[in-house]
Amino acid sequence: MKFTRQVFFYFFTFLILFSCSQYEKVLKGDDYDKKYEMAEKLYLKEKFLKAIPLFEEVISIYSKLSEKGEKAYYYLCYSHYNLQEYALAGYYFRNFQSTYPQSEHAEEAAFMGAMCKVAASPKASLDQSNTLTAINELQSFMNRYPKTELKDTCNHIIDNLRGKLEVKAFESSKLYYHMEDYEAAAVSFTNMLSDYPDTELREEVLYLIVKSNYKLAANSVKEKKVERFEETIKSYTKFVDNFPKSKKLKELEGFYTRALEEIKK
Protein backbone atom coordinates (compact mmCIF):
# COMPACT_ATOMS: atom_id res chain seq x y z
CA MET A 1 0.00 0.00 0.00
CA LYS A 2 2.83 2.35 0.93
CA PHE A 3 4.64 1.50 -2.33
CA THR A 4 1.48 2.23 -4.35
CA ARG A 5 1.14 5.62 -2.72
CA GLN A 6 4.76 6.47 -3.50
CA VAL A 7 4.32 5.46 -7.14
CA PHE A 8 1.21 7.60 -7.39
CA PHE A 9 3.00 10.55 -5.76
CA TYR A 10 5.96 10.35 -8.16
CA PHE A 11 3.68 9.93 -11.16
CA PHE A 12 1.58 12.94 -10.08
CA THR A 13 4.73 15.03 -9.52
CA PHE A 14 6.02 14.02 -12.96
CA LEU A 15 2.75 15.11 -14.58
CA ILE A 16 2.90 18.51 -12.87
CA LEU A 17 6.53 19.07 -13.89
CA PHE A 18 5.85 17.90 -17.43
CA SER A 19 2.79 20.14 -17.65
CA CYS A 20 4.78 23.14 -16.37
CA SER A 21 7.64 22.50 -18.78
CA GLN A 22 5.20 22.20 -21.68
CA TYR A 23 3.54 25.45 -20.65
CA GLU A 24 6.88 27.29 -20.43
CA LYS A 25 7.96 25.84 -23.77
CA VAL A 26 4.79 27.03 -25.52
CA LEU A 27 4.84 30.42 -23.74
CA LYS A 28 8.45 31.10 -24.80
CA GLY A 29 8.06 29.62 -28.26
CA ASP A 30 6.94 31.32 -31.45
CA ASP A 31 4.17 28.92 -32.51
CA TYR A 32 1.13 31.13 -31.97
CA ASP A 33 -1.33 28.46 -33.02
CA LYS A 34 -0.04 26.32 -30.14
CA LYS A 35 -0.24 29.31 -27.81
CA TYR A 36 -3.86 29.84 -28.74
CA GLU A 37 -4.69 26.14 -28.42
CA MET A 38 -3.10 25.87 -24.97
CA ALA A 39 -4.63 29.15 -23.80
CA GLU A 40 -8.09 27.96 -24.80
CA LYS A 41 -7.61 24.63 -22.98
CA LEU A 42 -6.40 26.43 -19.85
CA TYR A 43 -9.34 28.81 -20.03
CA LEU A 44 -11.85 25.96 -20.27
CA LYS A 45 -10.15 24.35 -17.25
CA GLU A 46 -10.58 27.71 -15.44
CA LYS A 47 -6.81 28.20 -15.15
CA PHE A 48 -7.23 31.85 -16.05
CA LEU A 49 -3.99 33.14 -14.55
CA LYS A 50 -1.92 30.89 -16.82
CA ALA A 51 -4.15 31.50 -19.83
CA ILE A 52 -3.84 35.31 -19.74
CA PRO A 53 -0.14 35.62 -20.87
CA LEU A 54 -0.83 33.27 -23.77
CA PHE A 55 -3.94 35.15 -24.89
CA GLU A 56 -2.02 38.44 -24.68
CA GLU A 57 0.71 37.05 -26.96
CA VAL A 58 -1.84 35.66 -29.40
CA ILE A 59 -3.61 39.04 -29.57
CA SER A 60 -0.31 40.84 -30.17
CA ILE A 61 0.36 38.73 -33.27
CA TYR A 62 -2.99 37.80 -34.77
CA SER A 63 -4.90 40.56 -36.48
CA LYS A 64 -7.55 41.86 -34.10
CA LEU A 65 -10.01 41.48 -36.94
CA SER A 66 -9.22 37.78 -37.39
CA GLU A 67 -11.50 35.15 -35.91
CA LYS A 68 -8.80 33.88 -33.53
CA GLY A 69 -7.84 37.42 -32.56
CA GLU A 70 -11.43 38.23 -31.65
CA LYS A 71 -11.96 34.98 -29.76
CA ALA A 72 -8.68 35.39 -27.85
CA TYR A 73 -9.71 38.92 -26.84
CA TYR A 74 -13.11 37.64 -25.73
CA TYR A 75 -11.49 34.96 -23.56
CA LEU A 76 -9.04 37.51 -22.17
CA CYS A 77 -11.93 39.71 -20.98
CA TYR A 78 -13.54 36.86 -19.08
CA SER A 79 -10.21 35.60 -17.71
CA HIS A 80 -9.72 38.89 -15.88
CA TYR A 81 -13.39 38.98 -14.85
CA ASN A 82 -13.27 35.46 -13.40
CA LEU A 83 -10.16 36.44 -11.43
CA GLN A 84 -12.23 39.33 -10.02
CA GLU A 85 -9.90 41.86 -11.64
CA TYR A 86 -12.88 44.05 -12.44
CA ALA A 87 -11.04 47.23 -13.42
CA LEU A 88 -8.96 45.36 -16.00
CA ALA A 89 -11.89 43.25 -17.16
CA GLY A 90 -14.02 46.36 -17.60
CA TYR A 91 -11.29 48.00 -19.67
CA TYR A 92 -11.02 44.94 -21.94
CA PHE A 93 -14.80 44.47 -22.28
CA ARG A 94 -15.24 48.10 -23.33
CA ASN A 95 -12.33 47.78 -25.75
CA PHE A 96 -13.84 44.61 -27.18
CA GLN A 97 -17.17 46.33 -27.81
CA SER A 98 -15.53 49.26 -29.60
CA THR A 99 -13.06 47.08 -31.56
CA TYR A 100 -15.67 44.50 -32.65
CA PRO A 101 -18.94 46.47 -32.86
CA GLN A 102 -20.38 43.93 -35.33
CA SER A 103 -19.40 40.89 -33.27
CA GLU A 104 -22.07 38.55 -31.98
CA HIS A 105 -20.52 39.25 -28.54
CA ALA A 106 -20.52 43.07 -28.83
CA GLU A 107 -23.73 43.58 -26.82
CA GLU A 108 -22.62 41.03 -24.23
CA ALA A 109 -19.25 42.79 -23.87
CA ALA A 110 -20.95 46.18 -23.39
CA PHE A 111 -23.17 44.66 -20.69
CA MET A 112 -20.24 42.97 -18.96
CA GLY A 113 -18.31 46.25 -19.02
CA ALA A 114 -21.16 47.75 -17.02
CA MET A 115 -21.25 44.69 -14.74
CA CYS A 116 -17.59 45.26 -13.87
CA LYS A 117 -18.65 48.65 -12.52
CA VAL A 118 -21.48 46.96 -10.61
CA ALA A 119 -18.98 44.53 -9.09
CA ALA A 120 -16.91 47.51 -7.88
CA SER A 121 -19.88 49.01 -6.04
CA PRO A 122 -19.11 48.83 -2.29
CA LYS A 123 -21.41 48.23 0.65
CA ALA A 124 -23.80 51.05 1.54
CA SER A 125 -21.70 52.43 4.41
CA LEU A 126 -18.82 53.35 2.06
CA ASP A 127 -18.42 56.03 -0.60
CA GLN A 128 -20.92 55.38 -3.40
CA SER A 129 -19.13 57.00 -6.36
CA ASN A 130 -18.68 53.60 -8.00
CA THR A 131 -22.37 52.85 -7.48
CA LEU A 132 -23.36 56.02 -9.34
CA THR A 133 -20.94 55.12 -12.13
CA ALA A 134 -22.43 51.61 -12.34
CA ILE A 135 -25.96 53.00 -12.68
CA ASN A 136 -24.82 55.37 -15.44
CA GLU A 137 -23.05 52.52 -17.25
CA LEU A 138 -26.16 50.33 -17.18
CA GLN A 139 -28.34 53.17 -18.42
CA SER A 140 -25.84 53.89 -21.22
CA PHE A 141 -25.94 50.21 -22.15
CA MET A 142 -29.74 50.28 -22.43
CA ASN A 143 -29.56 53.48 -24.49
CA ARG A 144 -27.07 51.85 -26.85
CA TYR A 145 -29.11 48.63 -27.10
CA PRO A 146 -32.74 49.72 -26.61
CA LYS A 147 -34.08 46.32 -27.77
CA THR A 148 -31.82 44.27 -25.53
CA GLU A 149 -33.27 41.21 -23.81
CA LEU A 150 -31.27 42.24 -20.75
CA LYS A 151 -33.42 45.32 -20.09
CA ASP A 152 -35.32 43.77 -17.16
CA THR A 153 -32.06 42.48 -15.69
CA CYS A 154 -30.50 45.95 -15.97
CA ASN A 155 -33.50 47.63 -14.35
CA HIS A 156 -33.47 45.11 -11.51
CA ILE A 157 -29.76 45.73 -10.89
CA ILE A 158 -30.29 49.52 -11.05
CA ASP A 159 -33.09 49.22 -8.47
CA ASN A 160 -30.72 47.34 -6.15
CA LEU A 161 -27.98 49.92 -6.66
CA ARG A 162 -30.40 52.77 -6.01
CA GLY A 163 -31.44 50.96 -2.84
CA LYS A 164 -27.82 51.11 -1.74
CA LEU A 165 -27.71 54.85 -2.47
CA GLU A 166 -30.95 55.28 -0.53
CA VAL A 167 -29.52 53.52 2.53
CA LYS A 168 -26.37 55.65 2.27
CA ALA A 169 -28.45 58.85 2.10
CA PHE A 170 -30.48 57.77 5.13
CA GLU A 171 -27.42 56.85 7.19
CA SER A 172 -25.71 60.13 6.26
CA SER A 173 -28.78 62.09 7.34
CA LYS A 174 -28.95 60.15 10.61
CA LEU A 175 -25.31 60.98 11.22
CA TYR A 176 -26.15 64.69 11.15
CA TYR A 177 -28.99 64.01 13.59
CA HIS A 178 -26.79 62.08 16.03
CA MET A 179 -24.16 64.81 15.80
CA GLU A 180 -26.94 67.22 16.88
CA ASP A 181 -26.61 69.23 13.68
CA TYR A 182 -30.39 69.36 13.40
CA GLU A 183 -30.55 71.95 10.64
CA ALA A 184 -28.33 69.83 8.36
CA ALA A 185 -30.29 66.72 9.37
CA ALA A 186 -33.65 68.27 8.45
CA VAL A 187 -32.32 69.44 5.07
CA SER A 188 -30.63 66.11 4.38
CA PHE A 189 -33.74 64.05 5.26
CA THR A 190 -35.90 66.34 3.11
CA ASN A 191 -33.51 65.96 0.17
CA MET A 192 -33.59 62.21 0.62
CA LEU A 193 -37.40 62.18 0.25
CA SER A 194 -37.06 64.29 -2.88
CA ASP A 195 -34.54 61.85 -4.37
CA TYR A 196 -36.34 58.69 -3.20
CA PRO A 197 -40.07 59.56 -2.93
CA ASP A 198 -41.10 55.88 -2.85
CA THR A 199 -38.66 54.86 -0.14
CA GLU A 200 -39.82 52.27 2.39
CA LEU A 201 -38.11 54.44 5.01
CA ARG A 202 -40.55 57.30 4.39
CA GLU A 203 -42.28 57.04 7.79
CA GLU A 204 -38.99 57.01 9.68
CA VAL A 205 -37.62 59.91 7.62
CA LEU A 206 -40.71 62.10 8.17
CA TYR A 207 -40.58 61.23 11.87
CA LEU A 208 -36.95 62.32 12.12
CA ILE A 209 -37.67 65.53 10.20
CA VAL A 210 -40.24 66.51 12.85
CA LYS A 211 -37.78 65.76 15.64
CA SER A 212 -34.95 67.58 13.86
CA ASN A 213 -37.10 70.66 13.31
CA TYR A 214 -38.29 70.69 16.93
CA LYS A 215 -34.80 70.28 18.39
CA LEU A 216 -33.44 72.93 16.04
CA ALA A 217 -36.18 75.34 17.13
CA ALA A 218 -35.75 74.55 20.82
CA ASN A 219 -32.02 75.32 20.63
CA SER A 220 -32.35 78.42 18.44
CA VAL A 221 -31.85 82.04 19.38
CA LYS A 222 -35.05 83.89 20.28
CA GLU A 223 -35.32 85.65 16.90
CA LYS A 224 -35.53 82.34 15.02
CA LYS A 225 -37.64 80.29 17.39
CA VAL A 226 -41.09 81.19 16.02
CA GLU A 227 -40.14 80.47 12.41
CA ARG A 228 -38.56 77.15 13.31
CA PHE A 229 -41.40 76.01 15.59
CA GLU A 230 -43.76 76.80 12.70
CA GLU A 231 -41.61 74.52 10.56
CA THR A 232 -41.99 71.84 13.22
CA ILE A 233 -45.80 72.15 13.01
CA LYS A 234 -45.69 71.91 9.21
CA SER A 235 -43.55 68.78 9.30
CA TYR A 236 -45.82 67.26 11.96
CA THR A 237 -48.89 67.94 9.79
CA LYS A 238 -47.15 66.29 6.83
CA PHE A 239 -46.38 63.24 8.94
CA VAL A 240 -50.03 62.94 10.08
CA ASP A 241 -51.27 63.28 6.49
CA ASN A 242 -48.98 60.46 5.37
CA PHE A 243 -49.25 58.16 8.38
CA PRO A 244 -52.45 58.92 10.33
CA LYS A 245 -52.31 55.57 12.18
CA SER A 246 -48.61 55.55 12.97
CA LYS A 247 -47.45 54.32 16.37
CA LYS A 248 -45.07 57.29 16.42
CA LEU A 249 -47.92 59.83 16.51
CA LYS A 250 -48.21 59.90 20.28
CA GLU A 251 -44.57 60.92 20.67
CA LEU A 252 -44.79 63.52 17.90
CA GLU A 253 -47.96 65.05 19.36
CA GLY A 254 -45.83 66.09 22.32
CA PHE A 255 -43.48 68.04 20.03
CA TYR A 256 -46.45 69.53 18.19
CA THR A 257 -48.12 70.69 21.44
CA ARG A 258 -44.92 72.21 22.80
CA ALA A 259 -44.28 73.96 19.49
CA LEU A 260 -47.75 75.57 19.66
CA GLU A 261 -47.11 76.67 23.23
CA GLU A 262 -43.75 78.21 22.30
CA ILE A 263 -45.32 80.18 19.43
CA LYS A 264 -48.03 81.56 21.76
CA LYS A 265 -45.33 82.84 24.11
Secondary structure, DSSP 8 states (H G I E B T S, - for coil): -HHHHHHHHHHHHHHHHHHHHHHHHHHHSS-HHHHHHHHHHHHHTT-HHHHHHHHHHHHHHS-TTSHHHHHHHHHHHHHHHHTT-HHHHHHHHHHHHHH-TTSTTHHHHHHHHHHHHHHT---TTS--HHHHHHHHHHHHHHHH-TT-TTHHHHHHHHHHHHHHHHHHHHHHHHHHHHTT-HHHHHHHHHHHHHH-TT-TTHHHHHHHHHHHHHHHHHTS-HHHHHHHHHHHHHHHHHHHHH-TT-TTHHHHHHHHHHHHHHHH-
